[in-house]
Every structure is written in structure tokens, then in C-alpha cells.
Amino acid sequence: MTIQELREKRAKAWDTARDFLDSKRNANGTLSDEDAKTYDALEKQIVDLGKEIGRLERQAEIEAEMNKPTSAPIIGKPNDTKADKAKTGTASAEYSTAFWNSIRNRNYYDVRNDLEVGTDSEGGYLVPDEFERKLIEALEEENIFRKIATIIKTSNGDRKIPIVTSKGGASWLDEEDAYTLSDDAFGQASLSAYKLGTAIKISEELLNDSAFDMPSYIAKEFARRIGAKEEEAFFVGDGTGKPTGIFAATGGASAGATTAGATIAFDDVMELFYSLRSPYRKKAVWVLNDSTVKALRKLKDSNGNYIWQPSVSAGIPDTIFNRPYYTSAYVPEIEAGAKCMAFGDFSYYWIGDRQGRSFKRLNELFAMNGQIGFLASQRVDGKLILPEAIKVLTMKA
């Protein structure tokens, strides 16, 4: 079954679930226990179809990547000295070869000369340029926050960001009235560089197997661990030793709305939507937990239209109030007093990556078990630069 056929099947399943919901609601607007179980089964089918569509889309991306040419065509002119210039520094082939040889073999001879430019103060080696780009791509696949935030590179520990805190205005003047001074006010935000690290153990047999693609394995493991910890901090981090998340009590997003009851109603979502100023709504997205999406699927506007709508076309995501949404397990769930969803332009959340990720090989620590350890670390910070650009919905306490 093709992706488009699955999309159409998912849309029909939603129509069935929606009609069932409309026909079985009682006078209080709720379902009986038996009908609720039936609806949950219908909704599970919609979710499962959505996951299968996502899997097929990822499979198509992988196949497209695998079908790319394995070698680059020769496009330079004969005797053209400008063509095919050799890379230098940490991007050079010699550096990359020596780096991985040093990782695989403890006493590899060339490591002293070829990797000298990449030695840090504690004896680790900076990752070759090509591998660092691979790591960043893997982080983006694992971490949904990096897809919607602004990512900048920092060359030192702190990055100062100038911000306009208030703007001046004009005023009406009668003839010969004096002009009123009205200056803009400026502030400053600072991105630090918090250290985030992980350790990986690999058996000597696996490490020395020439058929094993160790760079891809380490990139995948590094991305999975670092990506998960990053995303958690970008959402709920308190800014102490880690980035400040959008749901943080201090330094997080602005309050948009508070629910009137223990559950989310249509009016609550509408109030959150319009609490965000119009300029930010143009690029705004929703961020919420999967359990919150399930609750929103049951909400309708005054015309009887459900605010959640499934996608039936490739490249167009599912929407809430015609705006796309992202889900994460690190967004708080619906409970009393919790900030359970956010709406806004997440490009105003800046992620500062300190340039240079490092690896360190541990030869002796796990030697008795026939394993070799690796330490991987990076320095990163994140902060919402303009709190008014993102609004959050808070459940009634």
C-alpha cells in the first residue's frame, strides 16, 4: 500500500471516529464507558496508520540516500589547478584517517603528527569536520526541537545577544509644538556553554572488525543519548547547569491562558491561540504531548468542526486550528497546575552550539571485560530570546 493510500485510509478512519463521537455523545457531552473503549480503538487505528506513514516516509528517504552515486563525477577541466583542491586541517583525509586509526588502535604511530591540531587540553581529539556534520544531522533527526529553533555557532563560552526591549512611538503635534523624545530601549541575553556528555563501551572484537562502521554507530548512539537529554532541557530545563526550557518558571515562555476546569476545552485552546500576537502567529506551531493531542481530537468549534485535522497530502502535516504541531514525550502531560502545551514562533528560541565536539578513548577502565570505552561531550545552551513569541497553556490548579 502506498503512502498516499495510507493517508486516504487514515482520513477515512478519522471520519468514522468523528461520526461515532458525534452520534454517541450524551447530554453532558461525554461517552459511556463502552463507547469510550470503542472510540479509543478507532483512535488507535488512526495513530497506528500515522506511525506507518512516518515509517514509509523515512524508508523512502533512506532509499533515496542509498541510491545516490557512490562516487563523484570528474567535472574539473584538465590542468585546472583550482579544481579538486585538497581539504586541510581537521577536514583533511589524512586527519580523518589518523583519527579513526587512533580510535581503533591504541598505539597507532601516525596519531602524534597528524592529529596534533585536534588535541585538546585533556588529551581528547576533536572530531573531523565530516564526522561532526554527520553528528549534527543525526541530532536533528533525533531531536524535534532543533527542527523549529534557531541554531547558532559560538566560538567561546558566552554569546551576547542584543534585544530591543521596548520601542519608541510617535505622537500628534499641534502647530509649533515641541517634538517628544521617545527612544528605543535595549537589553541583552546571554548564551552560555553547558557541558553535556555520555560514555559508550564497545567490545574489542567489534572495534577491530573491519566490516563494522564504527563512525555511524557512534554517531547514532551519541545522537540518541545527547538528543534526548537536550530535548528534555529545551522543554523543562531550569537554567541551572543546563539550558532554560520554554516551560521553565523563570526565563520560559509567557503565560497565554489558564483552563477553566480540570480538562482542556475549546475555549481554552482558542484563548491560547489568540493570546499570541498576530506577527508571531504567521510562523507559529503547537508543541504538546501525545496524550494532549488525544484530548484535542475530541474538541469542536462552534460550527461543529473538529480543531484537529489529519493530513491527506504528502508534505502537509496534521494541524490544530490549521497550524502544524509537534509532539514530544518531554512536554508535560495534562494535570493540575501543569503547563501542558505551547504555541508560538520557536525560531525565537536560540540554541548555541559551542564549536568542537570531543571524544576520548578509555583503554584501561574496561580492559578486564575485553571492552574499550569512549567519552563523548559537547557544550550547548538554549534560551528563549523573546518570551512573548511563545505562549503556554496552564491547567487549573
Residue, then its C-alpha position, 0 to 999 in steps of 0.5 A: m500500500t502506498i503512502q498516499e493510500l495510507r493517508e486516504k485510509r487514515a482520513k477515512a478512519w478519522d471520519t468514522a471516529r468523528d461520526f461515532l463521537d458525534s452520534k454517541r455523545n450524551a447530554n453532558g457531552t461525554l461517552s459511556d464507558e463502552d463507547a469510550k473503549t470503542y472510540d479509543a480503538l478507532e483512535k488507535q487505528i488512526v495513530d497506528l496508520g500515522k506511525e506507518i506513514g512516518r515509517l514509509e516516509r523515512q524508508a523512502e528517504i533512506e532509499a533515496e540516500m542509498n541510491k545516490p552515486t557512490s562516487a563523484p563525477i570528474i567535472g574539473k577541466p584538465n590542468d585546472t589547478k583550482a579544481d579538486k583542491a585538497k581539504t586541510g586541517t581537521a577536514s583533511a583525509e589524512y586527519s580523518t584517517a589518523f583519527w579513526n586509526s587512533i580510535r581503533n588502535r591504541n598505539y597507532y604511530d601516525v596519531r602524534n603528527d597528524l592529529e596534533v591540531g585536534t588535541d585538546s587540553e585533556g588529551g581528547y581529539l576533536v572530531p573531523d569536520e565530516f564526522e561532526r556534520k554527520l553528528i549534527e544531522a543525526l541530532e536533528e533527526e533525533n531531536i524535534f526541537r532543533k527542527i523549529a529553533t534557531i541554531i547558532k555557532t559560538s566560538n567561546g563560552d558566552r554569546k551576547i545577544p542584543i534585544v530591543t526591549s521596548k520601542g519608541g512611538a510617535s505622537w500628534l503635534d499641534e502647530e509649533d509644538a515641541y517634538t517628544l523624545s521617545d527612544d528605543a530601549f535595549g537589553q541583552a541575553s546571554l548564551s552560555a556553554y553547558k557541558l553535556g556528555t555520555a560514555i559508550k563501551i564497545s567490545e574489542e572484537l567489534l572495534n577491530d572488525s573491519a566490516f563494522d562502521m564504527p563512525s555511524y554507530i557512534a554517531k547514532e548512539f551519541a545522537r540518541r543519548i545527547g538528543a534526548k537529554e537536550e530535548e528534555a532541557f529545551f522543554v523543562g530545563d531550569g537554567t541551572g547547569k543546563p539550558t532554560g526550557i520554554f516551560a521553565a518558571t523563570g526565563g520560559a515562555s509567557a503565560g497565554a491562558t489558564t483552563a477553566g476546569a480540570t480538562i482542556a476545552f475549546d475555549d481554552v485552546m482558542e484563548l491560547f491561540y489568540s493570546l499570541r500576537s498576530p506577527y508571531r502567529k504567521k510562523a507559529v506551531w503547537v508543541l504538546n504531548d501525545s496524550t494532549v493531542k488525544a484530548l484535542r481530537k475530541l474538541k469542536d468549534s462552534n460550527g461543529n468542526y473538529i480543531w484537529q485535522p489529519s493530513v491527506s497530502a504528502g508534505i502537509p502535516d496534521t494541524i490544530f486550528n490549521r497550524p502544524y504541531y509537534t509532539s514530544a514525550y518531554v512536554p508535560e502531560i495534562e494535570a493540575g497546575a501543569k503547563c501542558m502545551a505551547f504555541g508560538d514562533f520557536s525560531y525565537y528560541w536560540i540554541g548555541d552550539r559551542q564549536g568542537r565536539s570531543f571524544k576520548r578513548l578509555n583503554e584501561l577502565f574496561a580492559m578486564n571485560g575485553q571492552i574499550g570505552f569512549l567519552a563523548s561531550q559537547r557544550v550547548d545552551g538554549k534560551l528563549i530570546l523573546p518570551e512573548a513569541i511563545k505562549v503556554l497553556t496552564m491547567k487549573a490548579 
